[in-house]
Amino acid sequence: MSDGDREGHALWEAVKRSARPLKKPVRPHAAVKPAPPAVRPPRPAPASLAAVPPQRPADPPWIRIHTAPPPTLDPGIDRRTRDKLRQGKMAVQARLDLHGLSREQAHRAVTAFIGAQQAAGSRCILVVTGKGRGILRGDVPRWLCEGRMRQLVLSFSVARKQDGGDGALYVLLRRQRNR
């Protein structure tokens, strides 16, 4: 062994002699369990909010607040008419602007407007929901697919940019049947 190896070996032996084992960690006694975190009881809702029912059911997966709904197509609509609607090439015969309305006011306005326009023989209308927080952007397409509205509406599609883009819908109404 060389002098450097002997010095290294001697140093290592000195380190080994001075080494002491680490203390074992103290474990809590098995019978002593930590106290569970304090749980606060839920705060009661104010009386004014307690009587208010939930605003609406969960949205279908295709409706999201910050995305435009896809066009809803009825099997009774031909491709040419569907494309004209989507491209904004159908003449808009009436327009409803929902800016500034609450959800309930907007629902009543849409229902009344579509009923009146269908009775008047209108074919294509424009419903402006606005972009904003997007609450009505998600609600209006759902309303058009429900109950009596579905009997009046043949199809709808997101409007072109110059007509309101994501904040507006072209709505194609069914023709009124002669009774």
C-alpha positions in Angstrom: 0.0 0.0 0.0 1.1 3.5 -0.8 1.4 6.2 1.8 -1.8 7.9 0.5 -3.7 4.6 0.8 -2.5 4.1 4.3 -3.5 7.6 5.4 -7.0 7.2 3.8 -7.4 3.8 5.5 -6.4 5.2 8.9 -8.7 8.1 8.4 -11.6 5.8 7.6 -10.9 3.7 10.7 -11.0 6.8 12.8 -14.3 7.9 11.3 -15.8 4.4 11.9 -14.8 4.4 15.6 -16.3 7.9 16.2 -19.6 7.0 14.5 -22.6 6.6 16.8 -26.0 5.0 15.8 -28.9 7.4 15.3 -31.6 7.5 18.0 -34.7 5.6 17.2 -37.8 7.8 16.4 -40.3 7.9 19.2 -43.6 6.2 18.2 -46.8 7.3 19.9 -48.4 4.6 22.0 -50.8 2.5 20.1 -53.7 3.2 22.5 -53.3 7.0 22.1 -54.9 8.2 18.9 -54.7 11.7 17.6 -57.9 13.7 18.0 -60.0 14.0 14.8 -60.1 17.5 13.3 -62.9 19.7 14.5 -65.8 19.7 12.2 -67.9 22.8 12.0 -71.6 22.4 11.6 -73.0 23.8 8.4 -74.2 27.3 8.6 -77.9 27.6 8.1 -79.0 29.4 4.9 -80.5 32.9 5.3 -84.3 32.8 5.4 -84.5 34.6 2.1 -82.4 31.9 0.3 -83.9 28.9 2.1 -87.2 29.1 0.1 -85.5 29.5 -3.3 -85.5 26.2 -5.3 -82.4 25.3 -7.3 -82.0 27.4 -10.4 -81.8 24.6 -13.0 -80.8 21.0 -13.4 -77.4 20.0 -14.5 -76.5 20.8 -18.1 -76.3 18.1 -20.7 -72.6 17.4 -21.5 -72.6 19.3 -24.8 -73.6 22.6 -23.1 -70.8 24.4 -21.4 -70.7 28.0 -20.3 -67.7 29.1 -22.3 -68.3 27.1 -25.5 -70.9 27.5 -28.1 -73.4 24.7 -28.4 -73.2 22.6 -31.6 -76.0 23.0 -34.1 -79.0 20.9 -33.1 -80.3 19.1 -36.2 -83.6 17.5 -36.7 -83.8 14.4 -38.9 -86.6 16.2 -40.8 -84.2 18.9 -42.1 -82.4 18.4 -45.4 -78.7 19.0 -45.7 -79.1 22.1 -48.0 -81.4 23.8 -45.5 -79.1 22.9 -42.6 -76.1 24.3 -44.4 -77.9 27.5 -45.3 -78.9 27.9 -41.6 -75.4 27.3 -40.3 -73.8 29.7 -42.8 -76.3 32.4 -42.1 -77.7 32.5 -45.6 -81.3 32.3 -44.6 -83.2 35.6 -44.2 -83.7 36.5 -40.6 -87.3 37.5 -40.2 -87.2 38.6 -36.6 -84.7 39.2 -33.8 -84.9 38.8 -30.0 -82.3 40.4 -27.8 -82.0 39.0 -24.3 -79.4 41.4 -22.9 -80.2 42.6 -19.4 -82.9 39.9 -18.7 -82.8 37.5 -15.8 -83.0 33.8 -16.5 -86.8 33.7 -15.8 -87.5 36.8 -17.8 -85.4 35.4 -20.7 -87.3 32.1 -20.6 -90.7 33.8 -20.8 -89.5 36.1 -23.6 -88.1 33.2 -25.7 -91.2 31.1 -25.2 -93.5 34.0 -26.1 -91.4 35.2 -29.0 -91.0 31.8 -30.7 -94.7 31.0 -30.3 -95.7 34.4 -31.8 -93.2 34.1 -34.7 -94.2 30.6 -35.5 -97.9 31.7 -35.5 -97.0 34.6 -37.8 -95.4 32.2 -40.3 -91.7 33.2 -39.7 -89.2 30.6 -40.7 -85.8 31.9 -39.5 -85.3 34.1 -36.4 -82.3 35.3 -34.5 -82.1 35.0 -30.6 -79.2 37.1 -29.1 -78.1 35.6 -25.8 -75.0 37.7 -25.4 -71.6 36.4 -24.5 -71.0 37.7 -21.0 -70.9 35.1 -18.2 -72.6 32.7 -20.6 -75.6 31.7 -18.4 -78.2 32.3 -21.1 -75.8 30.9 -23.7 -76.2 27.5 -22.1 -79.8 27.8 -21.1 -81.4 29.0 -24.4 -80.3 25.9 -26.4 -81.6 23.7 -23.6 -84.9 25.5 -23.7 -85.2 25.1 -27.4 -84.9 21.3 -27.0 -87.5 21.0 -24.3 -91.3 20.5 -24.2 -93.4 22.7 -26.3 -90.4 24.6 -27.8 -89.2 21.4 -29.4 -92.6 21.2 -31.2 -92.0 24.7 -32.7 -88.3 24.6 -33.4 -87.0 22.5 -36.2 -83.3 23.3 -35.7 -80.9 26.0 -34.4 -77.3 26.9 -35.0 -74.7 29.4 -33.7 -74.8 32.6 -35.6 -72.2 34.1 -37.9 -69.8 36.6 -36.4 -71.6 39.6 -37.9 -74.9 38.4 -36.4 -73.5 37.9 -32.9 -71.3 34.8 -33.2 -71.2 32.7 -30.0 -73.6 35.1 -28.4 -76.5 34.4 -30.8 -78.5 31.6 -32.4 -80.2 31.2 -35.7 -83.5 29.3 -35.0 -85.3 27.6 -37.8 -89.0 27.2 -36.9 -91.3 24.5 -38.1 -93.9 25.5 -40.7 -97.3 26.0 -39.2 -99.6 23.2 -40.1 -103.1 24.0 -41.5 -105.7 22.6 -39.2 
